[in-house]
């Protein structure tokens, strides 16, 4: 099923022309529960992992468990499914795994981000190891198929120059339309930017290995849209797909929750987080920032 993000009711660049230079493309993934295979892009599905390559394990001690724990697949994205997102040269497959036992702390060695060429995987690992213990079930995604959709978004205000932040404050006139519905897209997506509305951004993310600026690779979100996130006061949820607009929490039951929370993931305090990669060398370790 196709999923379409409704357009904003206003073009904010008419009121703030200098913001146009900061427009960027994100690809909303619109995960929906299904049965993806290793040759599919997915959230939480089986991945095309080489049979001759060691599976990543996490050796972080957790609640007294000392044995290394097998990581679980979080996402697999084929470049052909998200042509609007630029993959590093020579790669066409992104695979992300993490440890489901980390007590809310995403240390670098508890995540694994791999960029590879799909054709190089000539033999797929048939029986990947599973973690012998999972103490945080909300960190193991429900398998979902994807329906990628490019959207235009603008940076979180923390990323913008002070003069543009001031112009946004004046333009909003009391309702946080920019933050809620005109800047960063909610839900699972690749590319674009992340909202820092919980902690504030502080210093921009950088590569832990070389210090180069880091960019958002993949955002995970506890929900695909928020009931209070509209681009105008009292308006409908800005990031709810048009095709899901008729779903109602009372009458639609499970269908509503499957659309709102398709992956079953809970990030932070029912918020969102993102994997950030080095802008200078994609082989450098990625980091995860949550809100």
Secondary structure, 3 states (H helix, E strand, C coil): CCCCECCCCCCHHHHCHHHHHHCEEEEECCCEECCCCCCCCEECCCCCCECCCCCCEECCCECCECCCEECEEEEEEEHHHCCCCCCCCCCCEEEEEECCCCCCCCCHHHEEEEEECHHHCCCECCCCCCCCCCCCHHHCCCCEECCCEEEEECCCHHHCCHHHHHHHHHHHCCCCHHHHHHCCCCCCEEECCCCCCCCCCCCCCECCCCCCEEEEEEEEECCCCCCCCCCCCCCCCCCCEHHHCCCCCCCCCHHHHHHHCCCCCCECCCEEEEEEEECCCCCCCCEEEEC
